[in-house]
């Protein structure tokens, strides 16, 4: 599973917008992805942002930026 797919699964189950920290905590709790980075929340944030409506280059965004650091499914 990719980082984006793990975040998508978490948001789908939550049914509401979540912060990157809350998404990260749930990914870890559910063991959906093993981060190997020194700053995994930053990696998660960048992955979500790259696949969000906040990125004009995203062809089919998975996420929508609701407010600073908070996303929902697109």
N, CA, C, O and CB atoms as a CASP TS submission, in Angstrom:
PFRMAT TS
TARGET T0000
AUTHOR 0000-0000-0000
METHOD Language model
MODEL 1
PARENT N/A
ATOM      1  N   UNK     1       0.847  -1.176   0.000  1.00  0.00           N
ATOM      2  CA  UNK     1       0.000   0.000   0.000  1.00  0.00           C
ATOM      3  C   UNK     1       0.891   1.237   0.000  1.00  0.00           C
ATOM      4  O   UNK     1       1.916   1.280   0.681  1.00  0.00           O
ATOM      5  CB  UNK     1      -0.963  -0.001   1.221  1.00  0.00           C
ATOM      6  N   UNK     2       0.489   2.232  -0.767  1.00  0.00           N
ATOM      7  CA  UNK     2       1.241   3.489  -0.814  1.00  0.00           C
ATOM      8  C   UNK     2       0.821   4.402   0.334  1.00  0.00           C
ATOM      9  O   UNK     2      -0.181   4.156   1.006  1.00  0.00           O
ATOM     10  CB  UNK     2       1.030   4.202  -2.171  1.00  0.00           C
ATOM     11  N   UNK     3       1.591   5.444   0.544  1.00  0.00           N
ATOM     12  CA  UNK     3       1.256   6.428   1.578  1.00  0.00           C
ATOM     13  C   UNK     3      -0.091   7.063   1.264  1.00  0.00           C
ATOM     14  O   UNK     3      -0.940   7.196   2.145  1.00  0.00           O
ATOM     15  CB  UNK     3       2.357   7.516   1.686  1.00  0.00           C
ATOM     16  N   UNK     4      -0.286   7.453   0.014  1.00  0.00           N
ATOM     17  CA  UNK     4      -1.537   8.107  -0.377  1.00  0.00           C
ATOM     18  C   UNK     4      -2.730   7.176  -0.189  1.00  0.00           C
ATOM     19  O   UNK     4      -3.783   7.612   0.278  1.00  0.00           O
ATOM     20  CB  UNK     4      -1.462   8.573  -1.833  1.00  0.00           C
ATOM     21  N   UNK     5      -2.585   5.921  -0.541  1.00  0.00           N
ATOM     22  CA  UNK     5      -3.681   4.957  -0.379  1.00  0.00           C
ATOM     23  C   UNK     5      -3.990   4.732   1.100  1.00  0.00           C
ATOM     24  O   UNK     5      -5.153   4.568   1.468  1.00  0.00           O
ATOM     25  CB  UNK     5      -3.328   3.615  -1.057  1.00  0.00           C
ATOM     26  N   UNK     6      -2.968   4.722   1.944  1.00  0.00           N
ATOM     27  CA  UNK     6      -3.183   4.579   3.386  1.00  0.00           C
ATOM     28  C   UNK     6      -3.948   5.779   3.916  1.00  0.00           C
ATOM     29  O   UNK     6      -4.883   5.619   4.700  1.00  0.00           O
ATOM     30  CB  UNK     6      -1.839   4.426   4.132  1.00  0.00           C
ATOM     31  N   UNK     7      -3.566   6.974   3.500  1.00  0.00           N
ATOM     32  CA  UNK     7      -4.263   8.191   3.926  1.00  0.00           C
ATOM     33  C   UNK     7      -5.700   8.190   3.417  1.00  0.00           C
ATOM     34  O   UNK     7      -6.619   8.592   4.130  1.00  0.00           O
ATOM     35  CB  UNK     7      -3.520   9.448   3.424  1.00  0.00           C
ATOM     36  N   UNK     8      -5.887   7.741   2.194  1.00  0.00           N
ATOM     37  CA  UNK     8      -7.222   7.664   1.616  1.00  0.00           C
ATOM     38  C   UNK     8      -8.109   6.707   2.421  1.00  0.00           C
ATOM     39  O   UNK     8      -9.272   7.010   2.685  1.00  0.00           O
ATOM     40  CB  UNK     8      -7.143   7.212   0.148  1.00  0.00           C
ATOM     41  N   UNK     9      -7.564   5.566   2.805  1.00  0.00           N
ATOM     42  CA  UNK     9      -8.316   4.592   3.595  1.00  0.00           C
ATOM     43  C   UNK     9      -8.726   5.176   4.944  1.00  0.00           C
ATOM     44  O   UNK     9      -9.850   4.969   5.401  1.00  0.00           O
ATOM     45  CB  UNK     9      -7.488   3.321   3.802  1.00  0.00           C
ATOM     46  N   UNK    10      -7.817   5.898   5.573  1.00  0.00           N
ATOM     47  CA  UNK    10      -8.104   6.509   6.873  1.00  0.00           C
ATOM     48  C   UNK    10      -9.213   7.552   6.734  1.00  0.00           C
ATOM     49  O   UNK    10     -10.155   7.564   7.527  1.00  0.00           O
ATOM     50  CB  UNK    10      -6.827   7.156   7.467  1.00  0.00           C
ATOM     51  N   UNK    11      -9.108   8.417   5.740  1.00  0.00           N
ATOM     52  CA  UNK    11     -10.115   9.461   5.546  1.00  0.00           C
ATOM     53  C   UNK    11     -11.465   8.873   5.151  1.00  0.00           C
ATOM     54  O   UNK    11     -12.511   9.380   5.559  1.00  0.00           O
ATOM     55  CB  UNK    11      -9.650  10.449   4.483  1.00  0.00           C
ATOM     56  N   UNK    12     -11.442   7.816   4.366  1.00  0.00           N
ATOM     57  CA  UNK    12     -12.687   7.182   3.949  1.00  0.00           C
ATOM     58  C   UNK    12     -13.440   6.628   5.161  1.00  0.00           C
ATOM     59  O   UNK    12     -14.654   6.795   5.275  1.00  0.00           O
ATOM     60  CB  UNK    12     -12.404   6.059   2.933  1.00  0.00           C
ATOM     61  N   UNK    13     -12.723   5.981   6.044  1.00  0.00           N
ATOM     62  CA  UNK    13     -13.358   5.428   7.237  1.00  0.00           C
ATOM     63  C   UNK    13     -13.814   6.526   8.194  1.00  0.00           C
ATOM     64  O   UNK    13     -14.865   6.406   8.825  1.00  0.00           O
ATOM     65  CB  UNK    13     -12.399   4.483   7.950  1.00  0.00           C
ATOM     66  N   UNK    14     -13.026   7.593   8.301  1.00  0.00           N
ATOM     67  CA  UNK    14     -13.367   8.689   9.219  1.00  0.00           C
ATOM     68  C   UNK    14     -14.613   9.433   8.760  1.00  0.00           C
ATOM     69  O   UNK    14     -15.445   9.831   9.576  1.00  0.00           O
ATOM     70  CB  UNK    14     -12.197   9.667   9.340  1.00  0.00           C
ATOM     71  N   UNK    15     -14.736   9.618   7.456  1.00  0.00           N
ATOM     72  CA  UNK    15     -15.897  10.314   6.924  1.00  0.00           C
ATOM     73  C   UNK    15     -15.933  11.801   7.224  1.00  0.00           C
ATOM     74  O   UNK    15     -16.977  12.440   7.098  1.00  0.00           O
ATOM     75  CB  UNK    15     -17.121   9.692   7.453  1.00  0.00           C
ATOM     76  N   UNK    16     -14.800  12.350   7.618  1.00  0.00           N
ATOM     77  CA  UNK    16     -14.705  13.780   7.920  1.00  0.00           C
ATOM     78  C   UNK    16     -13.276  14.248   7.707  1.00  0.00           C
ATOM     79  O   UNK    16     -12.362  13.424   7.666  1.00  0.00           O
ATOM     80  CB  UNK    16     -15.165  14.075   9.372  1.00  0.00           C
ATOM     81  N   UNK    17     -13.058  15.561   7.570  1.00  0.00           N
ATOM     82  CA  UNK    17     -11.698  16.080   7.406  1.00  0.00           C
ATOM     83  C   UNK    17     -10.830  15.745   8.616  1.00  0.00           C
ATOM     84  O   UNK    17     -11.311  15.660   9.746  1.00  0.00           O
ATOM     85  CB  UNK    17     -11.730  17.598   7.186  1.00  0.00           C
ATOM     86  N   UNK    18      -9.542  15.558   8.349  1.00  0.00           N
ATOM     87  CA  UNK    18      -8.583  15.245   9.406  1.00  0.00           C
ATOM     88  C   UNK    18      -7.292  15.996   9.163  1.00  0.00           C
ATOM     89  O   UNK    18      -6.956  16.320   8.024  1.00  0.00           O
ATOM     90  CB  UNK    18      -8.318  13.729   9.481  1.00  0.00           C
ATOM     91  N   UNK    19      -6.572  16.272  10.235  1.00  0.00           N
ATOM     92  CA  UNK    19      -5.253  16.884  10.114  1.00  0.00           C
ATOM     93  C   UNK    19      -4.249  15.818   9.686  1.00  0.00           C
ATOM     94  O   UNK    19      -4.500  14.620   9.816  1.00  0.00           O
ATOM     95  CB  UNK    19      -4.818  17.549  11.455  1.00  0.00           C
ATOM     96  N   UNK    20      -3.130  16.269   9.182  1.00  0.00           N
ATOM     97  CA  UNK    20      -2.066  15.338   8.792  1.00  0.00           C
ATOM     98  C   UNK    20      -1.610  14.525  10.000  1.00  0.00           C
ATOM     99  O   UNK    20      -1.354  13.327   9.878  1.00  0.00           O
ATOM    100  CB  UNK    20      -0.867  16.101   8.174  1.00  0.00           C
ATOM    101  N   UNK    21      -1.508  15.160  11.157  1.00  0.00           N
ATOM    102  CA  UNK    21      -1.093  14.448  12.374  1.00  0.00           C
ATOM    103  C   UNK    21      -2.085  13.349  12.728  1.00  0.00           C
ATOM    104  O   UNK    21      -1.680  12.239  13.072  1.00  0.00           O
ATOM    105  CB  UNK    21      -0.954  15.427  13.551  1.00  0.00           C
ATOM    106  N   UNK    22      -3.379  13.646  12.647  1.00  0.00           N
ATOM    107  CA  UNK    22      -4.401  12.642  12.955  1.00  0.00           C
ATOM    108  C   UNK    22      -4.373  11.504  11.935  1.00  0.00           C
ATOM    109  O   UNK    22      -4.538  10.340  12.299  1.00  0.00           O
ATOM    110  CB  UNK    22      -5.797  13.289  12.989  1.00  0.00           C
ATOM    111  N   UNK    23      -4.166  11.836  10.668  1.00  0.00           N
ATOM    112  CA  UNK    23      -4.066  10.809   9.634  1.00  0.00           C
ATOM    113  C   UNK    23      -2.853   9.934   9.905  1.00  0.00           C
ATOM    114  O   UNK    23      -2.940   8.708   9.841  1.00  0.00           O
ATOM    115  CB  UNK    23      -3.976  11.446   8.224  1.00  0.00           C
ATOM    116  N   UNK    24      -1.736  10.553  10.205  1.00  0.00           N
ATOM    117  CA  UNK    24      -0.509   9.809  10.503  1.00  0.00           C
ATOM    118  C   UNK    24      -0.713   8.865  11.692  1.00  0.00           C
ATOM    119  O   UNK    24      -0.357   7.688  11.625  1.00  0.00           O
ATOM    120  CB  UNK    24       0.649  10.783  10.793  1.00  0.00           C
ATOM    121  N   UNK    25      -1.284   9.383  12.770  1.00  0.00           N
ATOM    122  CA  UNK    25      -1.507   8.566  13.967  1.00  0.00           C
ATOM    123  C   UNK    25      -2.372   7.355  13.654  1.00  0.00           C
ATOM    124  O   UNK    25      -2.126   6.263  14.165  1.00  0.00           O
ATOM    125  CB  UNK    25      -2.159   9.401  15.070  1.00  0.00           C
ATOM    126  N   UNK    26      -3.378   7.547  12.822  1.00  0.00           N
ATOM    127  CA  UNK    26      -4.276   6.436  12.473  1.00  0.00           C
ATOM    128  C   UNK    26      -3.588   5.428  11.548  1.00  0.00           C
ATOM    129  O   UNK    26      -3.803   4.223  11.674  1.00  0.00           O
ATOM    130  CB  UNK    26      -5.553   6.973  11.803  1.00  0.00           C
ATOM    131  N   UNK    27      -2.769   5.914  10.628  1.00  0.00           N
ATOM    132  CA  UNK    27      -2.010   5.006   9.760  1.00  0.00           C
ATOM    133  C   UNK    27      -1.109   4.111  10.601  1.00  0.00           C
ATOM    134  O   UNK    27      -1.027   2.906  10.363  1.00  0.00           O
ATOM    135  CB  UNK    27      -1.169   5.802   8.732  1.00  0.00           C
ATOM    136  N   UNK    28      -0.437   4.696  11.576  1.00  0.00           N
ATOM    137  CA  UNK    28       0.453   3.936  12.459  1.00  0.00           C
ATOM    138  C   UNK    28      -0.353   2.971  13.327  1.00  0.00           C
ATOM    139  O   UNK    28       0.015   1.805  13.471  1.00  0.00           O
ATOM    140  CB  UNK    28       1.283   4.891  13.349  1.00  0.00           C
ATOM    141  N   UNK    29      -1.446   3.454  13.899  1.00  0.00           N
ATOM    142  CA  UNK    29      -2.281   2.612  14.765  1.00  0.00           C
ATOM    143  C   UNK    29      -2.805   1.383  14.017  1.00  0.00           C
ATOM    144  O   UNK    29      -2.854   0.279  14.559  1.00  0.00           O
ATOM    145  CB  UNK    29      -3.458   3.426  15.321  1.00  0.00           C
ATOM    146  N   UNK    30      -3.195   1.603  12.764  1.00  0.00           N
ATOM    147  CA  UNK    30      -3.750   0.512  11.956  1.00  0.00           C
ATOM    148  C   UNK    30      -2.689  -0.258  11.177  1.00  0.00           C
ATOM    149  O   UNK    30      -3.002  -1.210  10.463  1.00  0.00           O
ATOM    150  CB  UNK    30      -4.771   1.060  10.996  1.00  0.00           C
ATOM    151  N   UNK    31      -1.429   0.163  11.320  1.00  0.00           N
ATOM    152  CA  UNK    31      -0.307  -0.493  10.640  1.00  0.00           C
ATOM    153  C   UNK    31      -0.531  -0.577   9.122  1.00  0.00           C
ATOM    154  O   UNK    31      -0.330  -1.625   8.508  1.00  0.00           O
ATOM    155  CB  UNK    31      -0.096  -1.901  11.214  1.00  0.00           C
ATOM    156  N   UNK    32      -0.951   0.549   8.537  1.00  0.00           N
ATOM    157  CA  UNK    32      -1.225   0.585   7.106  1.00  0.00           C
ATOM    158  C   UNK    32       0.020   0.862   6.272  1.00  0.00           C
ATOM    159  O   UNK    32       0.080   0.492   5.099  1.00  0.00           O
ATOM    160  CB  UNK    32      -2.266   1.625   6.815  1.00  0.00           C
ATOM    161  N   UNK    33       1.009   1.510   6.875  1.00  0.00           N
ATOM    162  CA  UNK    33       2.234   1.842   6.144  1.00  0.00           C
ATOM    163  C   UNK    33       3.370   1.982   7.141  1.00  0.00           C
ATOM    164  O   UNK    33       3.186   2.511   8.237  1.00  0.00           O
ATOM    165  CB  UNK    33       2.064   3.150   5.310  1.00  0.00           C
ATOM    166  N   UNK    34       4.541   1.505   6.754  1.00  0.00           N
ATOM    167  CA  UNK    34       5.736   1.624   7.597  1.00  0.00           C
ATOM    168  C   UNK    34       6.619   2.739   7.031  1.00  0.00           C
ATOM    169  O   UNK    34       7.205   2.594   5.958  1.00  0.00           O
ATOM    170  CB  UNK    34       6.524   0.261   7.667  1.00  0.00           C
ATOM    171  N   UNK    35       6.705   3.827   7.750  1.00  0.00           N
ATOM    172  CA  UNK    35       7.525   4.960   7.325  1.00  0.00           C
ATOM    173  C   UNK    35       8.973   4.699   7.717  1.00  0.00           C
ATOM    174  O   UNK    35       9.250   4.256   8.832  1.00  0.00           O
ATOM    175  CB  UNK    35       7.014   6.291   7.953  1.00  0.00           C
ATOM    176  N   UNK    36       9.889   4.972   6.806  1.00  0.00           N
ATOM    177  CA  UNK    36      11.298   4.815   7.095  1.00  0.00           C
ATOM    178  C   UNK    36      12.018   6.149   7.177  1.00  0.00           C
ATOM    179  O   UNK    36      13.230   6.194   7.388  1.00  0.00           O
ATOM    180  CB  UNK    36      11.941   3.949   6.054  1.00  0.00           C
ATOM    181  N   UNK    37      11.282   7.227   7.012  1.00  0.00           N
ATOM    182  CA  UNK    37      11.866   8.566   6.989  1.00  0.00           C
ATOM    183  C   UNK    37      12.125   9.097   8.396  1.00  0.00           C
ATOM    184  O   UNK    37      11.516   8.647   9.367  1.00  0.00           O
ATOM    185  CB  UNK    37      10.954   9.522   6.235  1.00  0.00           C
ATOM    186  N   UNK    38      13.039  10.062   8.486  1.00  0.00           N
ATOM    187  CA  UNK    38      13.330  10.703   9.776  1.00  0.00           C
ATOM    188  C   UNK    38      12.156  11.574  10.222  1.00  0.00           C
ATOM    189  O   UNK    38      11.903  11.712  11.419  1.00  0.00           O
ATOM    190  CB  UNK    38      14.618  11.554   9.680  1.00  0.00           C
ATOM    191  N   UNK    39      11.444  12.158   9.266  1.00  0.00           N
ATOM    192  CA  UNK    39      10.290  13.009   9.572  1.00  0.00           C
ATOM    193  C   UNK    39       9.081  12.488   8.795  1.00  0.00           C
ATOM    194  O   UNK    39       8.715  13.063   7.770  1.00  0.00           O
ATOM    195  CB  UNK    39      10.581  14.513   9.216  1.00  0.00           C
ATOM    196  N   UNK    40       8.462  11.415   9.265  1.00  0.00           N
ATOM    197  CA  UNK    40       7.391  10.779   8.500  1.00  0.00           C
ATOM    198  C   UNK    40       6.150  11.651   8.308  1.00  0.00           C
ATOM    199  O   UNK    40       5.468  11.516   7.292  1.00  0.00           O
ATOM    200  CB  UNK    40       6.994   9.513   9.174  1.00  0.00           C
ATOM    201  N   UNK    41       5.842  12.530   9.241  1.00  0.00           N
ATOM    202  CA  UNK    41       4.672  13.399   9.068  1.00  0.00           C
ATOM    203  C   UNK    41       4.879  14.355   7.903  1.00  0.00           C
ATOM    204  O   UNK    41       3.933  14.684   7.187  1.00  0.00           O
ATOM    205  CB  UNK    41       4.389  14.191  10.356  1.00  0.00           C
ATOM    206  N   UNK    42       6.104  14.796   7.717  1.00  0.00           N
ATOM    207  CA  UNK    42       6.420  15.671   6.589  1.00  0.00           C
ATOM    208  C   UNK    42       6.264  14.916   5.266  1.00  0.00           C
ATOM    209  O   UNK    42       5.744  15.460   4.292  1.00  0.00           O
ATOM    210  CB  UNK    42       7.853  16.230   6.723  1.00  0.00           C
ATOM    211  N   UNK    43       6.712  13.679   5.240  1.00  0.00           N
ATOM    212  CA  UNK    43       6.579  12.844   4.043  1.00  0.00           C
ATOM    213  C   UNK    43       5.099  12.623   3.731  1.00  0.00           C
ATOM    214  O   UNK    43       4.680  12.721   2.578  1.00  0.00           O
ATOM    215  CB  UNK    43       7.306  11.481   4.235  1.00  0.00           C
ATOM    216  N   UNK    44       4.317  12.326   4.757  1.00  0.00           N
ATOM    217  CA  UNK    44       2.880  12.127   4.583  1.00  0.00           C
ATOM    218  C   UNK    44       2.228  13.413   4.069  1.00  0.00           C
ATOM    219  O   UNK    44       1.442  13.377   3.122  1.00  0.00           O
ATOM    220  CB  UNK    44       2.225  11.683   5.915  1.00  0.00           C
ATOM    221  N   UNK    45       2.549  14.529   4.684  1.00  0.00           N
ATOM    222  CA  UNK    45       1.978  15.809   4.280  1.00  0.00           C
ATOM    223  C   UNK    45       2.274  16.103   2.811  1.00  0.00           C
ATOM    224  O   UNK    45       1.388  16.527   2.069  1.00  0.00           O
ATOM    225  CB  UNK    45       2.520  16.936   5.163  1.00  0.00           C
ATOM    226  N   UNK    46       3.497  15.882   2.399  1.00  0.00           N
ATOM    227  CA  UNK    46       3.886  16.142   1.007  1.00  0.00           C
ATOM    228  C   UNK    46       3.175  15.195   0.048  1.00  0.00           C
ATOM    229  O   UNK    46       2.751  15.606  -1.032  1.00  0.00           O
ATOM    230  CB  UNK    46       5.405  16.007   0.841  1.00  0.00           C
ATOM    231  N   UNK    47       3.043  13.946   0.432  1.00  0.00           N
ATOM    232  CA  UNK    47       2.361  12.960  -0.407  1.00  0.00           C
ATOM    233  C   UNK    47       0.894  13.336  -0.597  1.00  0.00           C
ATOM    234  O   UNK    47       0.368  13.264  -1.707  1.00  0.00           O
ATOM    235  CB  UNK    47       2.475  11.553   0.212  1.00  0.00           C
ATOM    236  N   UNK    48       0.239  13.736   0.487  1.00  0.00           N
ATOM    237  CA  UNK    48      -1.166  14.138   0.400  1.00  0.00           C
ATOM    238  C   UNK    48      -1.290  15.406  -0.449  1.00  0.00           C
ATOM    239  O   UNK    48      -2.139  15.488  -1.336  1.00  0.00           O
ATOM    240  CB  UNK    48      -1.761  14.370   1.819  1.00  0.00           C
ATOM    241  N   UNK    49      -0.445  16.378  -0.169  1.00  0.00           N
ATOM    242  CA  UNK    49      -0.512  17.650  -0.916  1.00  0.00           C
ATOM    243  C   UNK    49      -0.289  17.434  -2.413  1.00  0.00           C
ATOM    244  O   UNK    49      -0.955  18.064  -3.234  1.00  0.00           O
ATOM    245  CB  UNK    49       0.531  18.645  -0.374  1.00  0.00           C
ATOM    246  N   UNK    50       0.641  16.553  -2.772  1.00  0.00           N
ATOM    247  CA  UNK    50       0.911  16.283  -4.194  1.00  0.00           C
ATOM    248  C   UNK    50      -0.301  15.699  -4.904  1.00  0.00           C
ATOM    249  O   UNK    50      -0.452  15.871  -6.113  1.00  0.00           O
ATOM    250  CB  UNK    50       2.091  15.331  -4.336  1.00  0.00           C
ATOM    251  N   UNK    51      -1.162  15.013  -4.168  1.00  0.00           N
ATOM    252  CA  UNK    51      -2.333  14.371  -4.760  1.00  0.00           C
ATOM    253  C   UNK    51      -3.624  15.077  -4.331  1.00  0.00           C
ATOM    254  O   UNK    51      -4.678  14.453  -4.210  1.00  0.00           O
ATOM    255  CB  UNK    51      -2.383  12.887  -4.362  1.00  0.00           C
ATOM    256  N   UNK    52      -3.518  16.385  -4.107  1.00  0.00           N
ATOM    257  CA  UNK    52      -4.682  17.149  -3.644  1.00  0.00           C
ATOM    258  C   UNK    52      -5.038  18.265  -4.624  1.00  0.00           C
ATOM    259  O   UNK    52      -4.294  18.568  -5.556  1.00  0.00           O
ATOM    260  CB  UNK    52      -4.413  17.741  -2.255  1.00  0.00           C
ATOM    261  N   UNK    53      -6.192  18.856  -4.380  1.00  0.00           N
ATOM    262  CA  UNK    53      -6.637  19.987  -5.195  1.00  0.00           C
ATOM    263  C   UNK    53      -5.735  21.206  -4.995  1.00  0.00           C
ATOM    264  O   UNK    53      -5.800  22.154  -5.779  1.00  0.00           O
ATOM    265  CB  UNK    53      -8.089  20.348  -4.855  1.00  0.00           C
ATOM    266  N   UNK    54      -4.900  21.195  -3.966  1.00  0.00           N
ATOM    267  CA  UNK    54      -3.958  22.291  -3.728  1.00  0.00           C
ATOM    268  C   UNK    54      -2.797  22.260  -4.725  1.00  0.00           C
ATOM    269  O   UNK    54      -2.068  23.243  -4.857  1.00  0.00           O
ATOM    270  CB  UNK    54      -3.418  22.222  -2.296  1.00  0.00           C
ATOM    271  N   UNK    55      -2.624  21.148  -5.418  1.00  0.00           N
ATOM    272  CA  UNK    55      -1.566  21.002  -6.411  1.00  0.00           C
ATOM    273  C   UNK    55      -2.188  21.114  -7.805  1.00  0.00           C
ATOM    274  O   UNK    55      -2.912  20.210  -8.221  1.00  0.00           O
ATOM    275  CB  UNK    55      -0.811  19.640  -6.237  1.00  0.00           C
ATOM    276  N   UNK    56      -1.925  22.190  -8.526  1.00  0.00           N
ATOM    277  CA  UNK    56      -2.525  22.359  -9.850  1.00  0.00           C
ATOM    278  C   UNK    56      -2.089  21.288 -10.856  1.00  0.00           C
ATOM    279  O   UNK    56      -2.740  21.119 -11.887  1.00  0.00           O
ATOM    280  CB  UNK    56      -2.177  23.722 -10.390  1.00  0.00           C
ATOM    281  N   UNK    57      -1.009  20.569 -10.577  1.00  0.00           N
ATOM    282  CA  UNK    57      -0.533  19.524 -11.484  1.00  0.00           C
ATOM    283  C   UNK    57      -1.186  18.161 -11.219  1.00  0.00           C
ATOM    284  O   UNK    57      -0.992  17.225 -11.995  1.00  0.00           O
ATOM    285  CB  UNK    57       0.972  19.396 -11.367  1.00  0.00           C
ATOM    286  N   UNK    58      -1.953  18.043 -10.139  1.00  0.00           N
ATOM    287  CA  UNK    58      -2.624  16.776  -9.818  1.00  0.00           C
ATOM    288  C   UNK    58      -3.748  16.547 -10.831  1.00  0.00           C
ATOM    289  O   UNK    58      -4.697  17.329 -10.901  1.00  0.00           O
ATOM    290  CB  UNK    58      -3.186  16.786  -8.348  1.00  0.00           C
ATOM    291  N   UNK    59      -3.635  15.474 -11.610  1.00  0.00           N
ATOM    292  CA  UNK    59      -4.620  15.208 -12.664  1.00  0.00           C
ATOM    293  C   UNK    59      -5.943  14.713 -12.099  1.00  0.00           C
ATOM    294  O   UNK    59      -7.009  15.167 -12.513  1.00  0.00           O
ATOM    295  CB  UNK    59      -4.072  14.187 -13.647  1.00  0.00           C
ATOM    296  N   UNK    60      -5.875  13.794 -11.164  1.00  0.00           N
ATOM    297  CA  UNK    60      -7.079  13.282 -10.511  1.00  0.00           C
ATOM    298  C   UNK    60      -6.849  13.311  -9.003  1.00  0.00           C
ATOM    299  O   UNK    60      -6.456  12.306  -8.410  1.00  0.00           O
ATOM    300  CB  UNK    60      -7.425  11.830 -11.002  1.00  0.00           C
ATOM    301  N   UNK    61      -7.095  14.463  -8.386  1.00  0.00           N
ATOM    302  CA  UNK    61      -6.812  14.611  -6.951  1.00  0.00           C
ATOM    303  C   UNK    61      -7.603  13.619  -6.094  1.00  0.00           C
ATOM    304  O   UNK    61      -8.781  13.358  -6.340  1.00  0.00           O
ATOM    305  CB  UNK    61      -7.127  16.034  -6.505  1.00  0.00           C
ATOM    306  N   UNK    62      -6.929  13.083  -5.094  1.00  0.00           N
ATOM    307  CA  UNK    62      -7.569  12.190  -4.133  1.00  0.00           C
ATOM    308  C   UNK    62      -8.061  12.960  -2.914  1.00  0.00           C
ATOM    309  O   UNK    62      -8.985  12.529  -2.223  1.00  0.00           O
ATOM    310  CB  UNK    62      -6.602  11.088  -3.703  1.00  0.00           C
ATOM    311  N   UNK    63      -7.427  14.111  -2.658  1.00  0.00           N
ATOM    312  CA  UNK    63      -7.689  14.871  -1.444  1.00  0.00           C
ATOM    313  C   UNK    63      -8.033  16.324  -1.758  1.00  0.00           C
ATOM    314  O   UNK    63      -7.659  16.859  -2.802  1.00  0.00           O
ATOM    315  CB  UNK    63      -6.485  14.809  -0.516  1.00  0.00           C
ATOM    316  N   UNK    64      -8.753  16.945  -0.831  1.00  0.00           N
ATOM    317  CA  UNK    64      -9.079  18.364  -0.941  1.00  0.00           C
ATOM    318  C   UNK    64      -8.583  19.050   0.333  1.00  0.00           C
ATOM    319  O   UNK    64      -8.870  18.605   1.445  1.00  0.00           O
ATOM    320  CB  UNK    64     -10.630  18.589  -1.151  1.00  0.00           C
ATOM    321  N   UNK    65      -7.844  20.127   0.155  1.00  0.00           N
ATOM    322  CA  UNK    65      -7.350  20.918   1.290  1.00  0.00           C
ATOM    323  C   UNK    65      -8.515  21.708   1.863  1.00  0.00           C
ATOM    324  O   UNK    65      -9.121  22.522   1.166  1.00  0.00           O
ATOM    325  CB  UNK    65      -6.182  21.875   0.860  1.00  0.00           C
ATOM    326  N   UNK    66      -8.828  21.471   3.129  1.00  0.00           N
ATOM    327  CA  UNK    66      -9.941  22.137   3.806  1.00  0.00           C
ATOM    328  C   UNK    66      -9.441  23.392   4.512  1.00  0.00           C
ATOM    329  O   UNK    66     -10.049  24.458   4.418  1.00  0.00           O
ATOM    330  CB  UNK    66     -10.623  21.181   4.818  1.00  0.00           C
ATOM    331  N   UNK    67      -8.330  23.249   5.216  1.00  0.00           N
ATOM    332  CA  UNK    67      -7.664  24.371   5.878  1.00  0.00           C
ATOM    333  C   UNK    67      -6.217  23.957   6.067  1.00  0.00           C
ATOM    334  O   UNK    67      -5.840  22.836   5.725  1.00  0.00           O
ATOM    335  CB  UNK    67      -8.352  24.747   7.260  1.00  0.00           C
ATOM    336  N   UNK    68      -5.421  24.834   6.596  1.00  0.00           N
ATOM    337  CA  UNK    68      -3.983  24.573   6.771  1.00  0.00           C
ATOM    338  C   UNK    68      -3.745  23.213   7.437  1.00  0.00           C
ATOM    339  O   UNK    68      -4.053  23.037   8.616  1.00  0.00           O
ATOM    340  CB  UNK    68      -3.333  25.693   7.614  1.00  0.00           C
ATOM    341  N   UNK    69      -3.198  22.255   6.682  1.00  0.00           N
ATOM    342  CA  UNK    69      -2.845  20.954   7.226  1.00  0.00           C
ATOM    343  C   UNK    69      -4.015  20.013   7.462  1.00  0.00           C
ATOM    344  O   UNK    69      -3.846  18.966   8.088  1.00  0.00           O
ATOM    345  CB  UNK    69      -2.131  21.143   8.487  1.00  0.00           C
ATOM    346  N   UNK    70      -5.192  20.363   6.975  1.00  0.00           N
ATOM    347  CA  UNK    70      -6.384  19.531   7.145  1.00  0.00           C
ATOM    348  C   UNK    70      -6.955  19.171   5.782  1.00  0.00           C
ATOM    349  O   UNK    70      -7.141  20.035   4.925  1.00  0.00           O
ATOM    350  CB  UNK    70      -7.449  20.255   8.006  1.00  0.00           C
ATOM    351  N   UNK    71      -7.230  17.882   5.593  1.00  0.00           N
ATOM    352  CA  UNK    71      -7.691  17.388   4.294  1.00  0.00           C
ATOM    353  C   UNK    71      -8.920  16.516   4.445  1.00  0.00           C
ATOM    354  O   UNK    71      -9.203  15.972   5.513  1.00  0.00           O
ATOM    355  CB  UNK    71      -6.584  16.609   3.593  1.00  0.00           C
ATOM    356  N   UNK    72      -9.650  16.398   3.323  1.00  0.00           N
ATOM    357  CA  UNK    72     -10.752  15.462   3.211  1.00  0.00           C
ATOM    358  C   UNK    72     -10.620  14.791   1.849  1.00  0.00           C
ATOM    359  O   UNK    72      -9.786  15.195   1.038  1.00  0.00           O
ATOM    360  CB  UNK    72     -12.149  16.177   3.380  1.00  0.00           C
ATOM    361  N   UNK    73     -11.424  13.786   1.594  1.00  0.00           N
ATOM    362  CA  UNK    73     -11.397  13.131   0.300  1.00  0.00           C
ATOM    363  C   UNK    73     -11.985  14.061  -0.754  1.00  0.00           C
ATOM    364  O   UNK    73     -12.945  14.786  -0.491  1.00  0.00           O
ATOM    365  CB  UNK    73     -12.168  11.796   0.344  1.00  0.00           C
ATOM    366  N   UNK    74     -11.405  14.033  -1.940  1.00  0.00           N
ATOM    367  CA  UNK    74     -11.891  14.879  -3.033  1.00  0.00           C
ATOM    368  C   UNK    74     -13.122  14.267  -3.673  1.00  0.00           C
ATOM    369  O   UNK    74     -13.676  14.836  -4.614  1.00  0.00           O
ATOM    370  CB  UNK    74     -10.795  15.088  -4.088  1.00  0.00           C
TER
END
